[in-house]
Amino acid sequence: MTRIHVSIEERCSSGGDPMIVDALDVPTALAIADINMQDGSAELWEGERRLGRLTKHGGDHASFWELGPN
């Protein structure tokens, strides 16, 4: 089974490059992005195929995710 990769935009990483994190599945990838991002966006990848773009909206207690098309 192919793992999901979460690419979190560069402003969330210390080096300026996107932070890439492996996840077992899409729900786990969403949890990883939610923990590591206060706001902004990330991409979900399955191997070389981009599944979609995540954008986090809202504040600390009422945030929600928008999943955009590939």
C-alpha positions in Angstrom: 0.0 0.0 0.0 1.3 3.4 -1.0 1.8 5.9 1.9 0.4 9.3 1.9 2.8 12.3 2.1 1.8 15.6 3.5 3.7 18.6 2.1 3.2 21.5 4.5 4.0 24.9 3.0 7.4 26.4 3.6 6.4 29.1 6.1 5.7 26.3 8.6 9.2 24.8 8.4 12.5 26.2 9.8 14.5 26.0 6.6 12.0 27.6 4.2 11.4 24.4 2.3 8.1 22.5 2.5 8.0 20.1 5.4 7.3 16.5 4.1 5.7 14.0 6.5 4.7 10.4 5.8 1.3 9.2 7.0 -0.4 5.8 6.8 -3.7 7.2 5.4 -5.6 10.4 4.6 -7.2 10.7 8.1 -3.7 10.5 9.7 -2.4 13.0 7.2 -5.1 15.4 8.2 -4.3 15.0 11.9 -0.6 15.6 11.1 -1.4 18.8 9.2 -3.8 20.0 11.9 -1.1 19.5 14.6 1.7 21.2 12.6 -0.2 24.1 11.1 -1.9 27.1 12.7 -3.1 28.3 9.3 -2.1 28.1 5.7 -2.1 25.2 3.3 -0.6 21.8 2.6 -0.7 19.2 -0.2 -1.6 15.5 0.0 0.4 13.2 -2.2 0.2 9.5 -2.9 3.5 8.6 -4.4 3.9 10.9 -7.4 0.2 11.8 -7.6 -1.2 14.8 -5.9 -4.5 14.1 -4.3 -5.4 17.6 -3.4 -4.6 20.8 -1.5 -5.7 21.5 2.1 -6.4 25.0 3.3 -7.0 25.6 7.0 -9.5 28.2 7.9 -10.7 29.7 11.2 -9.1 30.2 14.6 -7.6 28.1 17.3 -10.9 26.6 18.5 -13.2 26.6 15.5 -10.9 25.7 12.6 -12.0 23.7 9.6 -10.2 22.3 6.5 -11.1 22.9 2.8 -10.0 20.2 0.4 -9.4 21.7 -3.0 -9.2 19.8 -6.3 -6.0 18.6 -7.7 
